[in-house]
Amino acid sequence: MHTETTIAPVPVWTDEALCAQTGAEFFFPEPGSSVRDAKRICALCPIRPACLEYALANDERFGVWGGLSEKERLALRRGTR
């Protein structure tokens, strides 16, 4: 039996995202670390809405996407934000 693994294409907007010009350590910090720096960068990013939409559509469970942490995205999906 042969199964193929498909890798989702990288969205075009990622080239313009400020996080692409910054280190991933800001956006995927160690558990318990602050996400404050990532959120500051996201607040200045013109691509933030597309990033958040992508994260919600693809159920991204780790890191800061679109200016929101994992917990904040979960609350948004649940409608409790």
C-alpha positions as CSV (number, residue, x, y, z in Angstrom):
1,M,0.0,0.0,0.0
2,H,1.4,3.4,-1.0
3,T,0.3,6.6,0.7
4,E,1.3,10.0,-0.4
5,T,2.1,12.8,2.0
6,T,0.9,16.2,0.8
7,I,2.5,19.3,2.1
8,A,0.2,22.3,2.1
9,P,1.5,25.2,0.0
10,V,2.9,28.2,1.8
11,P,0.4,31.1,1.6
12,V,1.6,33.9,-0.5
13,W,1.1,36.5,2.3
14,T,3.9,34.9,4.4
15,D,6.5,36.7,2.3
16,E,5.2,40.1,3.5
17,A,4.6,39.1,7.1
18,L,6.8,40.7,9.7
19,C,7.4,37.4,11.4
20,A,9.2,36.1,8.3
21,Q,11.8,38.8,9.0
22,T,12.0,37.9,12.7
23,G,13.1,34.8,14.5
24,A,10.7,32.0,15.1
25,E,11.6,32.0,18.8
26,F,9.3,35.0,19.3
27,F,6.3,33.2,17.8
28,F,6.9,29.7,19.1
29,P,8.3,30.3,22.6
30,E,9.0,27.7,25.2
31,P,6.0,26.7,27.3
32,G,5.4,29.3,30.0
33,S,7.4,32.0,28.2
34,S,6.0,35.4,27.3
35,V,4.4,36.0,23.9
36,R,4.5,39.8,24.5
37,D,7.2,40.4,21.9
38,A,5.4,38.4,19.3
39,K,2.2,40.3,19.9
40,R,4.0,43.6,19.5
41,I,5.4,42.5,16.2
42,C,2.0,41.2,15.1
43,A,0.3,44.5,16.0
44,L,2.5,46.3,13.4
45,C,2.0,43.7,10.7
46,P,-0.3,44.5,7.8
47,I,-0.8,40.8,7.1
48,R,-2.2,40.0,10.6
49,P,-5.8,39.5,9.6
50,A,-4.8,36.9,6.9
51,C,-2.5,35.2,9.3
52,L,-5.2,34.9,11.9
53,E,-7.7,33.6,9.3
54,Y,-5.1,31.0,8.2
55,A,-4.5,29.9,11.7
56,L,-8.1,29.4,12.5
57,A,-8.9,27.7,9.2
58,N,-6.0,25.3,9.7
59,D,-6.5,24.7,13.4
60,E,-2.9,25.9,14.3
61,R,-2.5,24.8,17.9
62,F,1.0,26.2,18.7
63,G,2.6,29.6,18.6
64,V,1.3,33.1,18.0
65,W,-0.7,33.6,14.8
66,G,-2.4,36.8,13.8
67,G,-1.5,38.4,17.1
68,L,-3.3,35.7,19.2
69,S,-1.9,33.0,21.4
70,E,-3.0,29.3,21.4
71,K,-5.4,30.0,24.3
72,E,-6.8,33.1,22.7
73,R,-7.4,31.3,19.3
74,L,-9.1,28.4,21.2
75,A,-11.4,30.9,23.0
76,L,-12.2,32.6,19.7
77,R,-13.1,29.3,18.0
78,R,-15.3,28.5,21.0
79,G,-16.9,31.9,20.9
80,T,-15.9,32.8,24.4
81,R,-13.6,35.7,23.6
